[in-house]
Amino acid sequence: MVRQAGGGVTAKGRAPVGEGRRGMVVAGLAVGVAGVVGLHRAIPNSPGRVGSLVESFLPWAGLVVALLFVVALVRRSGVGLVALLLPVAVWVQAFGGLLLPGSDAGTGARELVLVQHNVSDENPDPAGTARALVAAGGDLVALEEVVAPALAVYEDVLEADYPHHVVHGTVGLWSKYPITEERLVDIRPRAFEEGWNRGLRAVVRTPYGDVAAYVAHLPSVRVGARGLASAPRDESARMLGNAVRGEEVGAVILMGDLNGTVDDRGLGPLTSQLNVAERGFAFSYPAGLPLARIDQVLARSATVGHIRTLPATGSDHLPVAARVTLDPLQGSGRFAP
């Protein structure tokens, strides 16, 4: 037997009982984190849309793993360190690809640069915001919360670089290339009043063929004592998903403030049929301390490569820019469902 300095006695060669228990706690938490990341779809969404709430911040599970790693090191817990290999593997499988470097230079082959920004209806400097968006060098610029009198400012500043534009309600699209079709897309939840217009569709004649470009601003969500209040957002996402599903143009691009992450099941009607970004986290909201990317660029018959945030403007969102490469032979023609 070996007597410890504090008076405890352990069998020779064995770790103290307390240390073993601490290791099992870390191991248990590690398995739990792995389960949340790998099996988040199994988390029930009722009551309080818990599943959607967890999925909104799912990438941050990596921070929990890092903290558990520090705890295991401090405790010198071999069991905990070994157990942490599981959540690390699961997290890397889910999000590791987003960490890979993306080229801002682009390939140039059938590629479009898209800029997406909720400019905020309280933006104190719309002219400065517009100039910052021009500097990003996008082919298309999608804006939300475009309200008078700021609309006239955006039109004036963007006109030289983007001679083609369309605005419906509070969403707009500015393009370097001709817009041949445009219309309002009805994504208004049933409980919302008439006049709530936050969706549009335009057909853009790019050098690679026609592209159906959608711009949308889905209803806001709120986190409260009862959980995540996202029913209107989810209803609007279903309506937008139906519109995209019926789209006849082969190549589709969706840009907008979707008030949800691509992991959030509430956006399933969109993410189930559109490709999401392959590189970059691009957390865009809130601008002061970005915790999630709710400003999205999604596409059909195209690959969304690297997505990144742009410098802050006068908005509470950060702008995002993404490179989208159209699939061969998919930039023109009609889509047969």
C-alpha positions in Angstrom: 0.0 0.0 0.0 1.1 3.6 -0.6 0.2 6.4 1.7 -0.7 9.7 0.0 0.5 13.1 1.3 -3.1 14.0 2.3 -3.5 10.8 4.3 -5.4 8.8 1.6 -4.3 5.3 0.8 -4.4 3.7 -2.6 -3.3 0.5 -4.1 0.2 0.7 -5.5 0.3 1.9 -9.1 -3.4 2.9 -9.2 -4.7 6.4 -9.7 -6.7 7.9 -6.8 -10.4 7.1 -7.0 -11.3 10.8 -7.3 -9.1 11.2 -10.3 -10.7 8.2 -12.0 -14.1 9.7 -11.5 -13.1 13.0 -12.9 -11.8 11.2 -16.0 -15.1 9.4 -16.4 -16.9 12.8 -16.2 -14.8 14.2 -19.0 -15.3 11.0 -21.0 -19.1 11.2 -20.5 -19.2 14.8 -21.6 -17.1 14.0 -24.6 -19.5 11.2 -25.7 -22.4 13.6 -25.1 -20.9 16.3 -27.3 -20.2 13.7 -30.0 -23.8 12.6 -29.8 -25.2 16.1 -30.1 -23.0 16.9 -33.2 -23.4 13.6 -34.9 -27.1 12.9 -34.1 -28.5 16.4 -33.8 -31.4 15.4 -36.1 -32.6 13.0 -33.4 -33.0 15.9 -30.9 -36.8 16.5 -30.7 -38.0 19.9 -31.9 -40.9 20.0 -29.5 -41.4 21.7 -27.2 -39.6 25.0 -27.8 -37.9 23.9 -31.1 -35.0 22.7 -29.1 -33.5 20.9 -32.0 -33.4 24.0 -34.2 -31.9 26.0 -31.3 -29.1 23.5 -30.8 -28.4 23.3 -34.6 -28.2 27.1 -34.8 -25.0 27.0 -32.8 -23.7 23.5 -33.6 -20.2 24.6 -34.9 -19.5 26.0 -31.4 -19.5 22.4 -30.1 -15.8 22.5 -31.1 -15.2 25.1 -28.4 -16.7 22.8 -25.8 -14.4 20.0 -27.0 -11.4 22.4 -26.7 -12.4 23.3 -23.1 -12.8 19.6 -22.2 -9.3 19.0 -23.6 -7.9 21.6 -21.3 -9.7 20.1 -18.4 -8.4 16.6 -19.2 -4.9 17.9 -19.5 -5.1 19.8 -16.1 -6.5 16.7 -14.5 -4.0 14.4 -16.3 -6.9 12.2 -17.3 -5.8 9.7 -19.9 -9.4 8.3 -20.1 -10.7 11.8 -20.8 -8.1 12.5 -23.5 -8.8 9.2 -25.3 -12.5 9.8 -25.1 -12.1 13.2 -26.6 -11.0 11.6 -29.9 -14.6 10.7 -30.6 -16.1 14.3 -30.6 -13.0 15.6 -32.4 -13.6 13.0 -35.2 -17.3 13.8 -35.4 -16.8 17.5 -35.4 -14.1 17.3 -38.1 -16.3 15.2 -40.2 -19.2 17.7 -39.9 -17.3 21.0 -40.1 -13.6 20.3 -40.9 -14.1 21.1 -44.5 -15.2 24.6 -43.8 -11.7 25.2 -42.2 -9.9 24.5 -45.4 -8.5 27.5 -47.2 -10.5 29.0 -50.0 -9.1 31.0 -52.9 -10.3 34.6 -53.1 -8.7 34.8 -56.6 -11.2 32.3 -58.1 -10.9 30.1 -61.2 -12.8 32.4 -63.6 -14.4 29.4 -65.3 -18.2 29.7 -65.2 -17.8 31.6 -61.9 -19.9 34.3 -60.3 -19.0 36.4 -57.3 -22.1 37.0 -55.1 -22.4 39.6 -52.3 -25.2 39.3 -49.8 -26.0 41.9 -47.1 -28.8 42.8 -44.8 -28.1 46.5 -44.8 -30.4 47.3 -41.8 -33.3 49.7 -42.0 -31.6 51.8 -39.4 -28.2 52.1 -41.2 -26.8 55.6 -40.5 -24.5 55.5 -43.6 -26.1 53.8 -46.6 -23.8 55.6 -49.0 -20.7 54.2 -47.2 -22.3 50.8 -47.1 -23.0 50.8 -50.8 -19.4 51.9 -51.6 -18.1 49.0 -49.4 -20.2 46.6 -51.4 -19.0 47.9 -54.7 -15.4 47.4 -53.5 -16.1 43.7 -53.0 -16.3 43.3 -56.7 -19.3 41.1 -56.9 -21.3 40.2 -60.1 -24.5 40.3 -58.2 -25.4 42.1 -55.0 -28.4 41.2 -52.9 -29.7 43.5 -50.2 -32.4 43.3 -47.5 -34.1 45.9 -45.3 -33.8 48.4 -48.2 -36.2 51.2 -47.2 -36.9 54.7 -48.3 -35.1 57.1 -48.3 -32.0 54.9 -48.2 -33.2 53.1 -51.4 -32.4 56.1 -53.5 -28.9 56.3 -52.0 -28.2 52.6 -52.9 -29.5 53.1 -56.4 -27.4 56.2 -56.9 -24.1 54.7 -55.6 -24.5 51.2 -57.1 -25.8 52.3 -60.6 -22.4 52.8 -62.2 -21.1 49.3 -61.4 -24.5 47.6 -61.4 -26.7 49.1 -64.2 -29.4 46.5 -63.8 -31.5 46.2 -60.6 -34.9 45.2 -59.3 -36.5 45.9 -55.9 -39.7 44.3 -54.4 -40.8 45.3 -51.0 -37.6 45.6 -48.9 -35.4 43.3 -50.9 -33.4 44.1 -54.0 -30.9 42.7 -56.5 -28.2 44.6 -58.3 -26.5 43.0 -61.3 -23.7 43.7 -63.7 -25.6 41.6 -66.3 -29.1 42.2 -67.8 -32.2 41.1 -65.9 -34.7 39.6 -68.3 -37.4 38.6 -65.9 -38.4 39.7 -62.5 -41.3 39.3 -60.1 -42.4 39.2 -56.4 -42.2 35.9 -54.6 -44.8 35.5 -52.0 -43.3 34.1 -48.8 -45.6 35.9 -46.4 -46.7 33.8 -43.5 -50.5 33.6 -43.1 -50.5 35.5 -39.8 -48.6 38.4 -41.3 -50.4 41.5 -42.6 -50.7 42.4 -46.3 -47.9 44.4 -47.7 -45.2 42.2 -46.1 -43.0 41.6 -49.1 -39.6 40.1 -48.7 -39.0 37.9 -51.7 -38.1 38.3 -55.3 -37.1 36.3 -58.3 -35.1 37.6 -61.3 -33.6 35.9 -64.3 -30.1 37.2 -64.9 -28.4 36.7 -68.3 -24.9 35.9 -67.3 -22.0 35.2 -69.7 -22.6 31.5 -68.9 -26.3 31.5 -69.5 -29.5 32.3 -67.7 -29.5 32.1 -63.9 -32.7 32.3 -61.7 -31.7 34.5 -58.8 -33.8 34.6 -55.6 -33.4 37.2 -52.9 -35.3 36.6 -49.6 -35.5 37.9 -46.1 -37.2 35.3 -43.9 -39.0 36.3 -40.7 -37.0 36.8 -37.5 -36.7 34.2 -34.8 -36.7 34.9 -31.1 -35.2 33.0 -28.1 -37.2 33.2 -24.9 -38.3 31.2 -21.9 -40.3 28.9 -24.1 -37.4 28.2 -26.4 -37.0 29.2 -30.1 -39.9 31.0 -31.7 -39.4 30.2 -35.3 -42.8 29.1 -36.7 -43.2 32.1 -39.1 -39.6 31.6 -40.3 -40.2 28.0 -40.9 -43.5 28.6 -42.8 -41.8 31.2 -45.0 -39.0 28.8 -45.7 -41.5 26.2 -46.9 -43.1 28.7 -49.2 -39.7 29.7 -50.6 -38.7 26.0 -51.0 -41.9 25.4 -53.0 -41.0 28.3 -55.3 -37.5 27.0 -55.9 -38.7 23.5 -56.5 -41.0 24.7 -59.3 -38.2 26.8 -60.9 -37.8 26.0 -64.6 -34.4 27.6 -65.1 -31.7 25.1 -64.5 -29.3 27.2 -62.5 -30.7 28.7 -59.3 -29.0 31.0 -56.8 -30.6 32.0 -53.5 -29.2 34.9 -51.5 -30.7 36.4 -48.4 -31.0 36.8 -44.7 -32.7 33.5 -43.9 -32.6 34.0 -40.1 -31.2 30.6 -39.7 -28.0 28.5 -40.2 -27.7 25.8 -42.8 -27.7 23.2 -40.1 -31.1 24.5 -38.7 -33.8 22.0 -39.7 -36.2 24.9 -40.1 -34.4 25.7 -43.4 -34.7 22.1 -44.5 -37.0 22.9 -47.4 -34.2 25.0 -48.9 -31.0 23.1 -47.9 -32.5 19.8 -49.0 -32.5 21.0 -52.6 -29.8 23.6 -52.7 -26.0 23.3 -52.3 -24.4 25.1 -49.3 -21.0 26.7 -49.0 -18.1 24.2 -49.0 -15.5 26.5 -47.4 -15.7 29.1 -44.7 -17.8 29.7 -41.6 -18.5 33.4 -42.3 -20.4 34.1 -39.1 -22.4 37.2 -40.0 -24.6 38.1 -37.0 -24.5 40.0 -34.9 -21.9 42.3 -36.5 -20.3 43.2 -33.1 -19.8 39.6 -32.0 -20.7 37.2 -34.8 -22.0 33.9 -33.5 -23.8 32.4 -36.6 -24.1 32.8 -40.3 -27.7 33.6 -41.0 -26.8 35.5 -44.3 -26.7 32.7 -46.9 -25.8 32.0 -50.5 -27.2 28.7 -51.7 -27.4 27.3 -55.2 -28.7 24.5 -57.5 -26.7 23.2 -60.5 -23.8 25.1 -59.1 -21.1 24.8 -56.4 -20.9 27.4 -53.7 -17.1 27.4 -53.0 -15.6 29.8 -50.5 -17.8 32.1 -48.5 -16.3 34.9 -46.3 -17.4 37.9 -44.4 -16.6 41.5 -45.5 -15.7 44.4 -43.2 -18.5 45.8 -41.1 -20.7 48.5 -42.4 -23.4 50.5 -40.6 -25.6 47.4 -40.3 -26.0 45.0 -37.5 -25.1 42.2 -40.0 -21.8 41.6 -41.7 -21.8 41.4 -45.5 -20.8 38.0 -47.0 -19.3 37.2 -50.4 -19.3 33.8 -52.0 -17.8 32.3 -55.2 -20.3 30.2 -57.1 -19.3 28.0 -60.0 -22.1 27.0 -62.4 -22.2 23.3 -63.4 -21.4 22.7 -67.1 -24.4 23.1 -69.4 -26.5 24.2 -66.4 -26.3 28.0 -66.8 -29.0 28.1 -69.4 -32.2 26.4 -70.4 -35.1 25.2 -68.4 -35.1 22.6 -65.6 -37.2 19.5 -66.0 -38.3 18.4 -62.4 
